[in-house]
Amino acid sequence: MRSTLFRIALVALLLCPVGVFASDWPQFLGPNRNGAAPGEKLARTWPAGGPKVLWTAKLGPGFGGPCIQGGKVYILDRVRNAQDVLRCLDLVTGKEDWTLAYNAPGRLDHNGSRSTPAVDDKYVFIIGPFGHFHCVDKTTYKSVWQKHLLKDFNSRMHNWGVAQSPLLHKDWVIVAPLSRRGAGVIAVEKSTGRIVWKSPAMGTMAYMSPRVTTIGGVEQVLMASKSYTGGVDIRNGKILWSYGGYRCSIPITGPTPLGDGRIFITGGYNAGSVMIKVQRVGEKFTVKELFRLRKLGAQIHPPVFHQDHLYVQFNTKSKHDGLVCIDLDGKVKWKTNRSPNFDWGGIVFADGMILIMDGMTGVLRMVQPDPKGYKELAQAPILGGRQIWGPMALADGKLVLRDQRQIKCLDVGAKE
């Protein structure tokens, strides 16, 4: 019996890819780019003082989020308006293993980093707020190749810098210069920096990041700009479809694919929200608008999608509807308004639960998603200051989150 169990364990070990953890959060919005942590198990109650803080480390001001891979935390920092710094921390201890810094002088409104690194077994990919795009070797801690999303592709930076996060896809890393004359979306070979393909122009650079979905059996990159949403064939950069019926003057929250060709688009600055359906008819794609919410929009973070309902922070500079539940017909089920409001804090979905940060107060809450009403299971003050807007990351029961002066790791996992 023991020998049989040993053989089973050995086979399982050999089949597991080296360096790959079952619960990695290797890029912006997690492994599937949807804000969800599959396979994670959360504790349903917290101690009186909140989840245990495993470690805290100093960090400069900014909004760039962490990613987690192979027991390491990667985050892009910014120092003295002069350098971007990639930091690698140990997930268990918070000890800084190594850093890579490069010169990037300049000042920004709402200073600091903006993007989340993307990491695989060999490389870390980062995009700095002034457009620097680097591939960093995880063993030598040096830049393998570098590009510039603005200078190399004739793109233009907006007021708050370059805020998009790179997208991993097999042997490629995908980013969006969104140049009117250069390229919309590009696929770059991870190991060499060679550009595999460029899509045609898709409007001007926005603050959102590309995502991948499959519609009509065709895998494609979703990308948007101020008045343009489209799908790009991930094999060759061909634009498959486009939709111009939605406009947001400062787009941050990217399109959210929901399956069956449905895509939810939302934004701040009085843009509201819209649901479209993209269908493949023969070799072409059609786009149909399903509903529009003119008075409800999300400023920064995409929604959580669970059991045919969307849970969205419908907060903007002028509207404060709080966390809102809507169905797939656009019907509002409930709103929290200001009790609580959550501001523009990060949001993560795992184990049937929503973990959501209040971007104004630093209070973390655990919410059970239910279309019948708002159900809060726990809350605790975790972070401090204001503008706590960075995305969070969850892996191996550990929630990593930041404010304007520190990064913390919490133990939120279920105890066996």
C-alpha positions, 0 to 999 in steps of 0.5 A: 500500500505504501509503495502504491501511494509513493508511486502516485505521489511521485507521478503527481510531482513529475507532472507538476511543472517546476516553479509553478504554484497552484495558486499563483497570481502572476499578472494584473487581475490574477491568472485569468485576468478576471480578478478571481483566485481559483482554488483558493480557500478563505477563512469565513471569520476573522479574529477581533483585530482582523486577519493576521498581518504576516509582514509589512514593507515600506513602499513609495507612493503609487497605485501599481499592484503586486503579482505573485509567482513561485512564492515571490511577490513582484511590485513596481515602485518609484523613487524620488521622481527619478527611478522605477524600481522592480522589487522582488519580496519573499511571500512568506517573510516579506524579505526583499530578495532583489531589485532592478532599477532604471532611470526614469526622471519626471513628475506625475500628477498622483505620483508613483507607479501605475501598473502590475508586473507580469511574471512567468518561470523565467522573466518579469515584464514591467511597464513604467509610468513613463512608458519604459517596457522591460523584460527582466531575467529572474536569475540574473536580475538584469534587463534582457531587452527593453522597449518604450511604448511611447517613443518606439511606437509614436504614441502619446502619454496622457496626464497620469502616465502610462498605466497599463499592465502587460498581458501574458500569452504562451510565448508572448507578452501583449501590450497596447501602445495605442498609437494613431500612426504606429500600432494599436496592440502588439505581441512581443516574443518573451525571450527576444523582444521581437515583435510578432505582430502589430494590430492597426490603430485603435484610438489613442492610449488609455489607462486600461490593460488588454485582456483575452477572451474567446468568441465564436471559437476565435481567441482574441485580445480585448482592448479599448480607448476613448470611443473604441472597443474592439477584438484583435485576433491573437494569432496575427493582430487582425481586428475582428470587430469594433464597437463605437457606441460607448465613449469615456473621456478617461477610460481606466476600467477595461472591457469585461468578457462574461462568456457567450460573447457578452462584454460589459463596458464601464467607466467614470466621468459620466460615461455610464455602462453598456453591455454588448454581445459579439457574435460570429456569423461565418467569418465575420463578427457582429456587435449588438448593444443589449442594455445601457446604464447611463447613470452607473459607472465604475471609475477604476476596478472591473466587476466581479462576475458570479452566478449571472450577476455583476458586483460593481463599485459604481463610484466615480468623481461625481457619483457614489453608489457604492457596491452595486449588484446588477443582473445580466439584463442591467436590472439593479438588485441593490446598492450600498451607496455610502454604507459602505461606499468603498471609494475606488479600492481593490476587489478580489473574488475567491472561494465564493467570497468578495474581498474588497478594500475601502479606498478612502478608509483602508478598511478591508471587508469580506462580502458574500455575493448575493443578489438578494442583498448586501451580506458582509461577513467581516471587516477590519482596518488594514491600511492607512491614508487616502487614495488606496486604489491599487489592485490586490493579489491573492495566492496560497491564502495570502492577500497582498495589498498596498497603500501610499507608503507600505505593502502588507501581506495578510493571512486570509486562508482557511485553516485545515 
